[in-house]
Amino acid sequence: MTTTPSALAPPPAADTAVISVAGLTFTYPKAAQQAVRGMDFTVDGGEIFGFLGPSGAGKSTTQKLLIGLLRGHGGQARVWGRDPLAWGRDYYQRIGVSFELPNHYHKLTGAENLRFFASLYDRPTADPMTLLESVGLAGAADMRVGRYSKGMQMRLTFARSLINNPELLFLDEPTSGLDPVNARKVKDIILGLKTEGRTIFLTTHDMSTADELCDRVAFVVDGRI
């Protein structure tokens, strides 16, 4: 069942969906059970869609399938009407991803990391210093990332997901490990992205974050909604 945090809401019409999933299944190699067991949901354009559930429920696996990091699923997964893998490299020009665990080049500074990733895109990119300032890292722009705290690295990961001005964002626990002040900054940016018409797939186990940010939520348990 898919709900708003405070009230029931009908799913968006199929012809407006950015993401459409039907009968999605996935089993990891050598695993005894399916990690995803027949999911069905849609995500509308301009919507913040929350994907909630405990650790091991299948949330991150589903997100990885939608990003194109995993292959061999059953059922259907469509983004803008096509399987993510069918888009090829062009897909990654249009999406942004903020992973739950930071993954940066530690010998580079924060600004150097963002400039490097910006160089990988064929489309106009955001200004690295503007992004760093927006997440409270302007003062650490020239510091090597290996000296960043976990919270600082999480904010850099979030900033990196915005470098290509993506139409669709996949955010996995974007406020994890952040103090209340910096968590507020990230939440405000997410809400601002929605007002610009961006679509956001938000994976979290934090109900208060989902209640504050999401238009609708899906609760995931044992690979099912």
N, C-alpha and C positions, 0 to 999 in steps of 0.2 A: 504494500500500500504506500502511496506517495501522498504526503501531506504538507501543508504549510506548517511552520512551527506552532501556530496558534489555531488553525482552522483547516478543514478539508478544502481542497481545491482540485478542480478537474485537470487532467493532464493537458498539455498544449496540443493543438491540432497537429496532425502529422506533417502537413505541408509547411508548417512554420518551424519544425524541429531542426536544430543544428546537429544534435546527436540523437540517433534512433537505435535502440538495442532490443532485439527480440530473440528469446530462447538461447541467450548466450551461455556457453559452457566452456570450461577450461580445466585441464588436468595437468599438473606438473609432471615431468618425467619421473618414473618410479614411484609416484605418489599413489597411495591406496584409495584416496577419495578425491572427488572433484573439488577444486578450489572455488569455482563458480558453477552454480547448478541451475541454469535456466532462468536468467534474469531478463526482465522486460521493463524498459523505461524510455522516456524521451526527455530531451532538454531543449527548451525553447530558446530562440535567439534573444539576447539581451537579458537572460535570466541568470540568477545565482542559484545553482542547484546543489544542495547539500547531500553528501553521501556519508551517512553515519553508521557507526557500528563498532564493536570491540575489536581489539587486535586479532588478526587471523580470520576475520569474517569474510574476506574476499574483496575488500574495498580497493586496496592498492593493486591487486591483480587485475581488477576490472579497469582501473585507470591505466595500467601499463598496456592492456589490450587496446584501449582507445588511443593511446599515444603511439602505438606501433612498436613497442619494445618487446612484446611477446607475440609468438606466432602459433598457429595450430588450434585456434578456437573453433568451437561448434556454434551453430546458430548464426545470428546476424549482428554485426556492429557497423553502423554507418555514421560517418561524420560528413556533413554537407553532401549527403546522398551516396557516398562511396566508402568502401572499406578503407580504414586508415592506410593500410599497406599499399592499396591501389593508387594512392596519390603520389607515391614516390617522394623525392626530396622536396617537392613544392609544398608538401604538407607542413613541413617544419618552418617554412617561411611565414606561415599563417597562425601558428599556435605558440603559446608560451607555457613552460613547465617549471613549477617550483617543487622540487623534491623534498621529502620529509627529512632526509639526511643531507647535509651540505656536501657539495663535491666541487671544490675549486682548485686552482693552481696555487699552492701555498707559498711558492717562492715569488709570485707576482703580487703586486699591491691590489687593493680593491678596484682602483680605477683601471689598472692594467688588465685585470680579469674582464671587466666590462668592455673595454675597448677591443680586447681579443675576440670575445664572443660577438660583438657588433660586426666585426670584420667578416664573419661567416655568412652574413645575410646579403641578399641581393636587393632588398627593399630599404627604404629610409629607416634609420634607427634613432632611438632616443639619445639624448645627451647623457653620457655616463655621470657627469658631476650633478646634473639635475636629479637623476635617479638616486644617487648616493645621498644627496641632501634630503630628498623626500623621505628616506628611511632612517635619517639621523646618522649617516656615516660620512658626511662631508669632511669632518675632522680627522677621519681615519683613511681618507682616500689614498694617501701615499704610504700607508703602512702595509707591510707584507701580510697577506691573509693568514699565514701560519701563526701570527701573533693575535689574531682575532679571537674573541671569546665565541662560544657556541651561538649565543644570541646574535652576535655581530655577523657570524657566518650565515645564520638563517636569514637575516635581513638582506645580506648580499645575494643569497640565492633568490629571494623574492624579487629584488631589483633586477637581477639578470633575466628573470622570466618576462620582464617588461621591455627589454632592450630593443626588440623588433616590432614594437607596437602591435601585439598580437590581437587577432579578432576573437580567438578562443583561448582561455587560460585554464590549465589544469593545476590546481593548488592542493598540495598534500600537507595538511597540518601547518599552514603558513604562519600561525602565531605560536607554535610550539617552542618552548624555551625562552620566550620573550617576556620582559617585565611589562607591567600594565601600561606604561607610557608608550613604549615602542609597539606593543600589541595594538594600541589605539591608532597609532600612525598607519600600521598595515591595514587595519580594518577600514579606516577612512579612505585609503587608496582604493581598496576593493570596491567600496560603495561608489566611489567616484568613477571607477571603470564601468560600473553598471550604468551610470547615468550617461556615459558615452556610447552605450549600446553594445559593450563587449559581453560575451557569454562566458560564464565562469562555472567550472565543475570543481566543487570544493569538497575534498575528502577530509573528514575529521571525526574524532570521537568526543569532541567537546560540544555538548548540547547548547551551552550558553552562546558560543560563537555562532553555531548554526541558527539559533533563535534570533540573533541580532542581524545576521547578514543575509540569510537565505530566503528566497521566495517560496521554494518548496524543498522538502527533504525526503530522502528514501532511507529507510532503516534496513541495514544489511546484517543478517545473522546466518552463519554457516553457509555462506555462498548464495543465499537467496534473499530477495527483498520481501 
